[in-house]
Amino acid sequence: MNKSTDQQQILSLLKELAETQGLAASAYVKLVKKFPKNDGNIFSKEEIIKAYRELAGTKGLAPYSAEFIDKVRMKPVRTQSGVAPITVLTKPFPCPGKCIFCPNDIRMPKSYLSDEPGAQRAERNYFDPYLQTYNRLQALHNIGHSIDKAEIIVLGGTWSYYPEAYQIWFIKECLRALNEFGIQDDRAKIEKRYTQMQAALEQKSQYGLSNDPQENDRKLEDHKIDGTSLSKSYNQSVSELYVAPERLGGFDAYQFATWEELTAAQKINETAAVRNVGLVIETRPDNISEAEVLRVRRLGCTKTQIGIQSLQDAVLEKNKRGHDVAATRKAFQLLRRAGFKIHAHWMANLYGSSVQLDTKDFKQLFSDPDFMPDELKVYPCSLIGSAELMQYYKQGLWKPYTHEELLEVVSAAITNTPEYCRLTRIIRDIPSTDIVVGNKLTNFRQVAEESVKDSGAVARDIRSREIRSQKYTRDQLKLEEVRYVTSVSTEYFLQFVLAQTNQIVGFLRLSLPTQKAFISELEDSAIIREVHIYGELVKLGNRETGRAQHQGLGSELIDRAKIIAKNASFNKLAVISAIGTRQYYRKRGFTDGELYQSMAL
């Protein structure tokens, strides 16, 4: 048995896979076992897809077909929302918050844990944006996903608190990875640079950031924070271990870019093979101002994740959140007036709250015109050993909800989320080994959804209605308009749904401002805040019958938005476009401004 035998085996496997219709998981397993490698192991899906891409159209195989990739693709749900999500984390850095529920893992940016999957990927990549982005693109590509429409989701601490030069560099490097994917690969060069900077720190008896999580854990064992004592704060530890030493190692000089360099990377990405169709940053309500909104928009940001945690001043104060509800109101108003999508984080079971207060609090999110978020993460509080909340737990001042209490709160959240909002996540992906007390069921969302279904109630949020990979015909669709009023606008949520099932195929968010614009480009302008077509991601330029993307639905939604805006006496229609969608909007009559694209009505 030799390498040529492996090649013969995988070719035979590819042929049988291509000929098999309606391949079930059990049938797939049976086939790969039928054609093992010469060492007895089976071919991985990554190896199968790689071989198919190389051999399609040769050696008796039919020409390349996306349907073959569909058969064997791993975790198709990752791109069935229409984009390839690329989550990247910023480096450990001081945070302005002192929240008692927040983990204090000094190997991570504030509030993140080194055992979380995304955090582990970031650490293995030195928290470098280019390495994180390029490697994530490579991983998705290798297991059969289309990646040419990528949403960059920047997590970690409070984005607005990082130095501006670092922020510019971080986004520029994410875009550079998109621009260079499959064309140029700087990963080895970047890894060498980090190795050199790490060595320089070690020569000066300083801790150097490694890409080996186990090594980092060992080195920092004596610096770990115990929530029951808190002899040293997260900010103190991170400043001593990272911020000051990094200057000695040359990190500050390396992690630096200018606005001009970012603009150049943005320009390239407008027509790149892998385009940025959304850019998300994470921040706090008290860091949002008119100037900050303008700055993050200049970075190319289209959506903000914002931790509101609670709408009760007393609860925010007890948890040392550092801001009040008024700050959240102001942040929502400014972000919405600038056209941003607002992705809120809300927490249940905080110190000082209760099941009844949480249920009332959640309903206020969508009844109070100052809020009404577009997307939402629901994070019930879990006790982590490094959090200050440990002290409250030990004193009997706080305890986690029982299974039944948590089910009541989460079920109420599911049933009270309107159809214009997407419940992106319920329950944070924290490894059970990190949770001292609290829910450890990773499938709690599924448990709650089943409970809602059994009660006869219906989930109406976007995620519960996404079309995913289901095919349809155009005559099965109907256009619906959902109108709601906020404190600064009248909002229209235009959605294409399947008439029989109410599954959502695509939508557009249109904002008709009711206050004077603080951004000159948006004066007398209605704003398209988002256009999103669901269904399995289809490569740019492709049109496939029965798939949502590239069927003209986006253009139809824009045409309807133009009519609504014009009838409301607006003279312009603007769009908060992502870097990689500028071409799309240009083709539909929008012209470039400094921060937005717009058209006369």
Disulfide bonds with the S-S distance in Angstrom:
none
